[in-house]
Amino acid sequence: MIWGLLIGLLASVWVYGDAKDRGLKINQALLWGICTLLLVIIVLPAWLVTRPKQKAIHHNKSTKILIVCVIIILTTVAIGVGYFYINNSSGLSKNTNLELLPAVESNPKAGSPR
């Protein structure tokens, strides 16, 4: 689920930047970006088909925005994975090491521990 949200976010940022670069007004570009975030599987292909055919004014700007977003997301994922790995470096032995738990013996006749 989180990967889908990240992909939708990246696509919406790219569509917004591409729409602005192709000369759309800011409110139209924002509408395309928000719609892409909400319905990426429908709106992204629609944008690719219906976007203005004129060459982008700043054709590198939206690409740079997308690259920065990808770098930020990958860095965040790497930090999260590293943090998880460091905190769980001993594996499941913390939870399953039964030798360290005190032994509890029960008396079946008394019904309570000794």
C-alpha positions in Angstrom: 0.0 0.0 0.0 2.8 2.4 0.9 4.5 1.7 -2.4 1.4 2.5 -4.3 1.1 5.8 -2.5 4.7 6.7 -3.2 4.3 5.8 -6.9 1.1 7.9 -7.0 2.9 10.8 -5.3 5.9 10.7 -7.7 3.6 10.5 -10.7 1.5 13.4 -9.5 4.6 15.6 -8.9 5.9 14.7 -12.4 2.5 15.4 -14.1 2.2 18.8 -12.2 5.7 19.8 -13.3 5.3 18.6 -16.8 1.9 20.5 -17.1 3.6 23.7 -15.9 6.5 23.2 -18.2 4.2 22.8 -21.1 2.5 26.1 -20.5 -0.7 25.2 -18.6 -1.9 27.7 -15.9 -1.0 26.8 -12.4 -4.5 25.9 -11.4 -4.8 23.5 -14.4 -1.5 22.0 -13.6 -2.5 21.6 -9.9 -5.7 19.9 -10.9 -3.9 17.4 -13.1 -1.4 16.7 -10.3 -4.2 16.2 -7.7 -6.2 14.0 -10.0 -3.1 11.9 -10.7 -2.5 11.4 -7.0 -6.1 10.2 -6.5 -6.5 8.1 -9.7 -3.0 7.4 -11.0 -3.9 4.4 -13.1 -6.5 6.4 -15.1 -5.2 10.0 -15.1 -1.5 9.3 -15.9 -2.2 7.6 -19.2 -4.9 10.3 -19.9 -2.2 13.0 -19.3 0.3 11.3 -21.6 -2.3 11.2 -24.4 -3.9 14.6 -24.0 -1.0 16.8 -22.8 0.0 19.7 -25.1 2.3 18.5 -27.9 4.4 21.7 -27.8 7.9 21.2 -26.5 8.2 21.9 -22.8 9.4 25.4 -21.9 11.7 24.1 -19.2 12.0 20.5 -20.2 14.5 19.7 -17.6 12.7 21.2 -14.6 10.1 18.5 -14.1 12.7 15.8 -14.6 14.9 17.4 -11.9 11.9 17.5 -9.5 11.2 13.8 -10.2 14.9 12.9 -9.6 15.0 14.8 -6.3 11.7 13.1 -5.2 13.1 9.7 -6.0 16.3 10.4 -4.2 14.4 11.6 -1.1 12.2 8.5 -1.1 15.0 6.0 -1.6 17.0 7.7 1.1 14.1 7.5 3.5 13.5 3.8 2.6 17.2 3.0 3.1 17.2 4.7 6.5 14.1 2.9 7.5 15.5 -0.5 6.4 18.8 0.2 8.2 17.0 1.3 11.4 14.8 -1.9 11.3 17.9 -4.1 10.6 19.9 -2.5 13.5 17.1 -2.8 16.0 16.4 -6.4 15.0 20.0 -7.6 14.4 19.6 -10.4 16.9 16.7 -11.8 15.0 13.9 -13.3 16.9 16.1 -14.6 19.7 14.9 -11.8 22.0 11.4 -13.2 21.8 12.0 -16.9 21.5 14.9 -17.5 23.8 13.1 -19.8 26.3 16.2 -20.6 28.4 16.2 -17.1 29.9 12.6 -17.3 31.0 12.0 -18.5 34.6 10.7 -22.0 34.8 7.2 -22.1 36.2 6.0 -25.5 37.5 2.5 -26.1 38.3 0.9 -28.6 40.6 -2.0 -30.2 38.8 -3.7 -31.1 42.1 -3.4 -27.7 43.6 -4.2 -25.8 40.4 -1.7 -23.1 41.2 2.0 -22.6 40.7 4.4 -23.7 43.5 
